[in-house]
Amino acid sequence: LYPGARVAISGPGITLQGRVEGVFRVDRPAQTRITVWGQLGGTIIIPADMAHLVTITEVES
């Protein structure tokens, strides 16, 4: 996952699709924050223990 990639992200209660603007890993509490720009964009915060519930698929532009 890298800035500029076009992705679709889905998980419990979340659906994002667009271009990745940023990926940030935080240690305390352990989590990953992903910002996606697009019509279905936004920011998703994925706690480390919930990462297995989230699907990230690269989408062709």
Sequence and secondary structure as in RCSB ss.txt:
>XXXX:A:sequence
LYPGARVAISGPGITLQGRVEGVFRVDRPAQTRITVWGQLGGTIIIPADMAHLVTITEVES
>XXXX:A:secstr
  TT EEEEEETTEEEEEEEEEEEEETTTTEEEEEEEEEE EEEEEEGGGGGG EEEE   
